[in-house]
Amino acid sequence: MKKSIYITILLSALTVIFVNCSDTNSAQGVTDNEIKVGMHTDISGPVSSFGKYSVDGVQMRFDEINQSGGINGRLLTLIAEDHQYQVPRAVQAANKLINKDNIFLMLGSLGTAMNNAVFEMQSEKNIPNLFPLSSARSMVSPLNRLKFGALSTYYDQARAAVKYSVNDKGKDKICVLYQDNDFGQETYEATIDQLTAMDIELTEKATNKPTDTDLTSQINKLKSANCEAIIMGTIVKDTILAYTKARQIGWDDVIIIGQVASYHPVIASQPNGVTDGFLTFAQFPSPDKETCKKHVCDWIERYENIYGSTPNIGSAYGYMYADITAKAIEIAGNDLNTDTFITALESIKDYQLIFGDGILSFGPEKHLGSNDAYLFEVQNGKFVQISDQDISASEQELLIQ
């Protein structure tokens, strides 16, 4: 009887050890033949011109990989949920992706407030948050093993916009128009910080909601304050509304300058050139059949054949972020879990941007691929790069001196 009891206890102990070891070496969303990737984004709301197209970009790259047999025998499955640029919907979508779909990682999810709202849920399940469609500092700062970003921040770009307005254009009455959310707040804070560093007071501020359909009162408020430059914490629709309203009322001498969230061909291609002259920062040119290099032209043609529409900057983000993610999965090898994936991603150096000349590099203490950004202007219905000077971390350090 005692021998039987001892055997039972030993088997139970071995079972516990085996289960614990399995939990340590395995990862949610990874099987012998599949890797599940989640994405919460705006597919049908006010920022769908970014979100929907980025989903297509990710899916296109995943399909290419899967058609070649996947990665180490595993196929990539994308599960995208529509949050319509609303935080409660983003939380609901993330809960489904994490706890029902059991994803391995989150990729290219859109929105600053949305990513901030769901990250704790991801952290509890040890799920990396990769390359969100938000350039907010909170996407990578403070350093967190689960957070990775690709390109320069709204904060750096907004500070550069202030410096450009003052030093290059000789303006000293600086104002700011921004969304009343986490995304817009970063633009406001950056504007204040740069003005403080230059010993200049903010002339005026105005805010808007992402869903606003008329920004007349905000533009009139800023014009009444005699603003000479407006730093914009806006995205697509509200950028168009604000800029066109300023020009409609004859306010032609004010500089209006945004950041990468307002770098979108929809803004540039408004009828009758109403957005010509709008300035913004971006990290690489949007794919364009008239100016593309051969490999980008070939990519555009493949995209159009698949989706029946012309790709935009959102499509490029999605495709590129899917490609970087796939490279890290491949480097991690057969023993794929969160730890091996993070180590693999941190090992990637000098990744050449598919759609531009920049490079991305990561490391254990470097989870933002690049700090570079360039100034673009809308000319004749298209964004045109007007400066070869990049905005980098080293330059931003000089801005506070």
N, C-alpha and C positions, 0 to 999 in steps of 0.2 A: 504493500500500500504506500509506504513512504517513498519507495523508488518511483512509483507512478506519479506521486505528487511532485517529486523533484523534476521529473521529465517534463511535466506539464508547466511548471514554473520556468524551466529553462527554455522551452518552446515559446512561451509568452514573452520572455525577455528578448529572445532572438527576433520575434515578430516586431516588437517595439523598436529595436535597433534598426531592423530592415526598413520599417516605415519611415523612421526619422531620416535615415540616409537617403531614401528615395525622395523625400520632401526637399532635402538640401540640394540634391543634384538635378531636380526637375524644375520645370517652370510652367506656370499656367499658360495655356494657349499654344503649347508646343507638343506635338506628337511626332511619331516616326515619319509621318508623311504630310504634315501641315503646320503652318505658323499663322496664327490669327492676329491681325493688325486692326486696331480700332481707330475711328476718326469721328469726332463730333464737330460739325461745321454748319455753315449757313448754306443750305441748298435751295431754299425758296424764299428767303427773307431779304432785308435791305442790303446785305453784303454778299449776295449769292454770286455776283460777278467775280468774286474771288473764290468763294467756297465751292460752288458747283464745279467750276473749272479745275480747281485743285484736286477734287475727287477724281475727275477724269484723268488728270495727269498721273496720279498715283496708280490708278487702275491700269493705265496704258503700260507703265513700266512693269508692274506686277505680271500683267499678261505676257509681256515679252519674256520675262524670266521663266514663267510657268511653261510657256511653249517650248522652252529649251530644257525642260526637265526639272525646274525649280532650283533650290539651293541645298546641296547635300541630301538630295532625295526628297526634300520637303517643298510643297507648293505654298505660295503666299496667298492668303485669303484676306481681302479687305472688307471690313464691315463699317459702313459710313452711316451716321445718323444725323438728321437735320434738326438743328436747334434754332433756326430762324433768327440767329443773333439775339437770343434771349437767354439770360442766365438760368432761370428755372428749367427751361427745356434742356439746356446743356447739362445740368446736374442729372436730370432724368435720363438723358441719353448716355451719359458716362456710367451711371449706375447699371444700365442695361449691358453696356459693352463690357464692363469690368466683372459684374457679378452673375450675369446670365450668359453672355457670349464667351466669357472667360478669355479675353484677349491677352496676348503676350506683351504688347506695347501699344502706346498711343502715338499716332503720327499725323502731323500737319493739321491739328485741330485749330479752329479759327476763333479769335477773340481774346483780348486781354482778360476781361472780367470772367469770361467763361473758363479759360484755362486756370485762372487763380481759384475759381470756385470749386473745381473738381480735383485739384492736385492732391489734396489731403487724402481723398478717397483712393487715388492711384497709389500714393505713398504707402498706405496701409497694406496694399496688395503687391508692393514692390514692382510696380509697372512704370517703365521709363516714359517720359514725356518728351517726344522728339520733334524738333523743328516746327513748333506751332506757327500758324499764320498770325503771329503777333511779334513785334519787335520790342516789346516792353522789357525793361530791365528785369522784372520779376520772373521772366521766363528762364533766366540763367543766374540771377543774383538774388541772394547770396548763393555761392557755389553749393550745388546739391548733386549727389551722385546720379540722380534720376532725371535731371533736367539738362537738355541740350538745345542750343539755338544755332542758327546758321549765320545770320547776317547782322549788321550793325543796328543799334537800338534807336528807337524814337527819340530818346533823351539826347543822345549824341547829335542826331540830325537836327533837332530843334535848337540846340545850342549853336550849331553851325549856322543855322538860318538866321539867328540873331546877329552873330558875328558878321555874316555876309551883308546883312541889311545895314549895319552900322559902319563897318570898315570899308566895304566895297562900294556901297551905294550912298553912304553919307547920311543915313537916316538916324534920327535920335528919338523920334516919337514912336515907340514900339508897342504894339498891342497884340493880343492873343485871342483867338476864337477856338473853342475846343468843346468836344463832347463832354457831357457831365457824367463821366464814368471813369473807370480805372485807366482806360486808354487815353482819354483826353487829359486827365489829371497829370500824366507824365509830361505831356507837351507844355502844360502850364508851369509845372515845377522846373523844367529845363529852361524855359524862357526867363523865369524869375532868377534862377541861379546864374545864367549867363549875364543878364542885365546887372545883377549885383556885383559880379566879377568885374564888370566894366564901369561900375559906379553910375548906372543909369536907372531911373525909376520907370516902372511900367506905366504907360500912359492910360490904358484902359483894357478891360477884358469883357468877354461875352461868352455865353455857353449855349449849347443846343443839345437836343435829344437826337439819337440816331434816327428816330422815326419822324422827325419834323419834316414838313413839306414846304415850309416857308421860313426863310431866315431874314426877312425884311427888317424886323425890329432889331436884330443883332447888328446887321450892317449899318443901319441908321445910327445906332448907338455909337459904333466905332467911328463912323464918319463925323459925327458931332464932336467927338473927342479929338478931331484933327490927326488921326493916326496916319503915319507915313509908311508903316510896314505892319502887316498882320501875319503872325506866326500861326499856322493852322494845325489844330489837333482834330482833323476831320478825315473822313474816309472817301467814299465815292460820291454818293448822292448829295450829301451835305456840302462837299467841296464844290460841286457844280452849282448848287443853289446859292451859296455864298458868293462865289466868284462872279457868276452871271448877274446877280442882283447888284453888286458893286458897279459893274460896267453899265448896267441898264440905267442906273441913276447918274451916270456920267462921272463916276469916281474912277478916273483912268490913271491917276498919278500915284496911287497907292501900290506898294509892292505886296503881293500875296504869295506866301511861300509855305509849302507843306513838307511832309515827310513821306516815307515809303508807302504808307497806307493810302496815300492819295496819288500814288503813281499807278495809273491804270488807263489803258487806251480808251475806255469809255469817256473819261474826263477829257482827254485830248480831242476826241472825234465828235464833239458836240457840233450841231449844225451852225453854219455861217461863221465858224471860227470864234465863237463867243468865249472860249476859254484860252485863246491865244494869249501868251504872255504869262500864264500861270507857271510858277516855279515850284520844284519839289526835289527832294533827294531820293535816290534809289541806288541799288547795288549793281545792277546790270541792265542792259536794254531789254525791253519787252520783245519777244519774238516778232519779227516783221519780214514778210516775204520780199520786200523791196530792198532791204539792207542786210539780209542774213548771210552768214557764211554757209558753205555747202552743207555741212553736217546739221546745221540748224534748219536750213531750207528742207532737207530731207526729212527731218523730224516733223516739221510743220505739215508736209505732204502726208506723212503717215497718220498724223493726228486727224487731219481733215478727212482722210479716207475712213477712219474708224468712227468718228463722231459726227461727221457732216457739218462741222462748224470750225471757224478759225480759232486757234488757241490764243490765249492771252497770258498775261504775266502770272495769273493764278495757275494755269496749266503748267507753266514752266516750273513754278515752285513745287507743285505736286510731283512732277516727274523727277526733278532733281533730288528732292528729299527722299523719294522712294529709292532712288539709285544709291544714295549714300547709305541708307538703312540696309539695303541688300548687301552692300560691300561689307558692312560690319557683321552681318549675319554669316556671310561666307567666311570671314576671317575667324569668327568664333568657332566654326567647325561643327562636328557632329554633337559635341557636348554643349548644346545651346541652352543657356539659362541666363538670368538677368546679369549675374556677375561676369560670365564669359562674354556676353554681348557688350557690356559697358567697357570692359577691358579692350575689346576689339575696336570699338568706336573711338576710344581714347588713343588708339595706336594709329589712326588715320592721319596722315600728313600730306600736305600739298595736293589736296583733291582739286582738280581743275574744274571750275564752273563750266557746265555744258553750254550755258547761254551768255557767257561773258568771259572776261580775261582774268578775273580774280581767282584766288585759291582759298580753300578752307583747310584748316589744320586744328586738330584737337589734342588734348592731353589730360592727365589726371587733374591738373589745376586749370585747365582751359576748356570750358564747355561751350564757348561761343566761337564758331568757326572763323569769322572775320569781322573786323571793325570798319571795313572800307565802305564808302558811299560817295556818290558823285552827284553834281547838280545838273538837273534837266529842266528844260523849258518847253512849253507847248508852242510849236511853230507850225502854222498851216495844217492844223489837225493832228499833229503827231508830237510825241515827246522827243526832244533832241538834246543830247548831252552837250552842255555848253562849257564844261570845265573838266580838265584832265586831273585836277587836284583831288585826291581822295581825302575823305574825312576819316581819320583813324584815331585809335586810342591815344597815340603819341601826340597828335594834334590837340585832342581834347584836353590833355594834361596841360598844354600851353595856354588854353583858353582861360584857366582860372588864375593865371599869374598876372 
